[in-house]
Amino acid sequence: MVYQISVFLENRAGQFAEITGILAQNHVDLRAISIAETTDYGVLRMIVDNAEKATSILMQHGYLLSMTPVLVIAVPDQPGGIAPVLTTLAEGNIDIEYMYSLFTHTEGKAYIVFRVAEPDKFVALLNSHGITPVTNEELGIH
């Protein structure tokens, strides 16, 4: 299972730099990031090579956060590579809550993070189309 860390941030300059600095000092490697904001706060979503270590370190520094299981799918790294996955989700009537991509690209593959309302149904539907979620090992996650 791949875990995403969501860190809740005040809307002030430098918070993202602080977090990445703390993670770098502790040898935690980022695999993916996404930042969403509202007028009052931001949410930094990230996949790292060691979620438990990163969570512990950030909590020690006073950050409010949560860990959420997400699914990562490899798609062909070419124009339209994600289209069959999205078509499959639409046909299965599965809502995507959000998605973003990983930094990692290997052997002609791009990696996409999905948060969906029905993860078990999502996996079963993809499996029925010959698509399997990516493993932690493939992403270099502990």
C-alpha positions as CSV (number, residue, x, y, z in Angstrom):
1,M,0.0,0.0,0.0
2,V,1.3,3.5,-0.9
3,Y,0.7,6.1,1.7
4,Q,0.3,9.8,1.0
5,I,1.1,12.3,3.7
6,S,-1.1,15.4,3.8
7,V,0.3,18.3,5.7
8,F,-1.9,21.2,6.6
9,L,-0.2,24.6,6.2
10,E,-0.8,28.2,7.0
11,N,-0.9,30.4,4.0
12,R,2.5,32.0,4.6
13,A,5.7,32.1,2.5
14,G,8.4,29.6,3.3
15,Q,6.4,26.7,4.8
16,F,7.0,24.4,1.9
17,A,10.7,25.2,2.0
18,E,10.8,24.5,5.7
19,I,9.2,21.1,5.2
20,T,11.5,20.1,2.3
21,G,14.5,21.2,4.3
22,I,13.5,19.1,7.3
23,L,12.9,16.1,5.1
24,A,16.2,16.6,3.3
25,Q,18.1,16.9,6.6
26,N,16.7,13.6,7.6
27,H,17.3,11.8,4.3
28,V,13.7,11.5,3.3
29,D,13.3,11.5,-0.5
30,L,10.2,13.0,-2.2
31,R,8.5,10.9,-4.9
32,A,5.5,13.2,-5.6
33,I,4.1,16.5,-4.4
34,S,0.8,18.4,-4.8
35,I,-0.2,21.6,-3.2
36,A,-3.9,22.8,-2.9
37,E,-4.9,26.0,-1.2
38,T,-7.9,27.8,0.1
39,T,-7.9,31.4,1.4
40,D,-7.1,30.2,5.0
41,Y,-4.7,27.3,4.6
42,G,-3.0,24.9,2.2
43,V,-2.7,21.2,1.9
44,L,0.6,19.7,0.9
45,R,0.2,16.1,-0.3
46,M,3.3,14.1,-0.8
47,I,4.6,10.6,-1.4
48,V,8.0,9.9,0.1
49,D,10.4,7.0,0.2
50,N,9.6,6.4,3.9
51,A,6.2,7.7,5.1
52,E,6.5,6.5,8.7
53,K,9.8,8.3,9.2
54,A,8.6,11.5,7.5
55,T,5.4,11.5,9.5
56,S,7.3,11.1,12.8
57,I,9.8,13.8,11.9
58,L,7.2,16.3,10.8
59,M,5.0,15.7,13.8
60,Q,8.1,16.3,16.0
61,H,8.4,19.7,14.3
62,G,4.7,20.5,15.1
63,Y,3.1,20.0,11.7
64,L,-0.5,18.8,11.6
65,L,-0.8,15.9,9.1
66,S,-2.5,12.7,8.1
67,M,-1.6,9.6,6.2
68,T,-3.9,8.3,3.6
69,P,-3.7,5.2,1.4
70,V,-3.7,6.0,-2.3
71,L,-3.3,3.9,-5.4
72,V,-0.5,4.4,-8.0
73,I,-1.0,3.3,-11.5
74,A,1.7,3.1,-14.3
75,V,0.5,4.3,-17.7
76,P,2.5,4.5,-20.9
77,D,4.5,7.7,-21.0
78,Q,3.1,8.9,-24.3
79,P,0.3,11.2,-25.5
80,G,-3.0,9.7,-24.4
81,G,-1.3,7.1,-22.1
82,I,-3.8,7.8,-19.3
83,A,-6.9,7.9,-21.4
84,P,-7.7,4.1,-21.2
85,V,-7.5,4.2,-17.4
86,L,-9.8,7.3,-17.2
87,T,-12.2,5.7,-19.6
88,T,-12.3,2.5,-17.5
89,L,-13.0,4.6,-14.4
90,A,-15.8,6.4,-16.2
91,E,-17.4,3.2,-17.4
92,G,-17.2,1.8,-13.9
93,N,-18.8,5.0,-12.5
94,I,-15.9,5.6,-10.1
95,D,-15.3,9.1,-9.0
96,I,-11.8,10.5,-8.8
97,E,-11.4,12.7,-5.7
98,Y,-8.1,13.9,-6.9
99,M,-5.0,12.8,-8.8
100,Y,-1.4,13.9,-9.5
101,S,1.7,12.4,-11.0
102,L,4.9,11.1,-9.4
103,F,8.4,12.4,-10.3
104,T,9.4,8.8,-11.2
105,H,9.4,7.7,-14.8
106,T,10.9,4.4,-15.8
107,E,11.0,2.2,-18.9
108,G,8.5,4.4,-20.8
109,K,6.0,4.5,-17.9
110,A,4.6,7.5,-16.1
111,Y,3.1,7.1,-12.6
112,I,-0.2,8.6,-11.5
113,V,-1.6,8.8,-7.9
114,F,-5.3,8.4,-7.5
115,R,-7.5,9.0,-4.5
116,V,-11.0,7.6,-5.3
117,A,-14.2,7.1,-3.3
118,E,-14.2,3.3,-3.8
119,P,-10.6,2.0,-3.9
120,D,-11.6,-1.7,-3.8
121,K,-13.9,-1.3,-6.8
122,F,-11.3,0.8,-8.5
123,V,-8.6,-2.0,-8.2
124,A,-11.0,-4.7,-9.2
125,L,-12.1,-2.8,-12.3
126,L,-8.5,-2.0,-13.3
127,N,-7.5,-5.7,-12.7
128,S,-10.3,-6.8,-15.0
129,H,-8.7,-4.7,-17.7
130,G,-5.2,-6.0,-17.1
131,I,-4.0,-2.9,-15.1
132,T,-2.5,-3.4,-11.7
133,P,-1.5,-0.9,-9.0
134,V,2.2,-0.2,-8.7
135,T,4.0,-1.8,-5.8
136,N,6.0,0.1,-3.2
137,E,9.1,-1.7,-4.4
138,E,8.7,-0.5,-7.9
139,L,8.6,3.1,-6.5
140,G,11.5,2.6,-4.1
141,I,9.2,3.2,-1.1
142,H,10.0,1.5,2.2
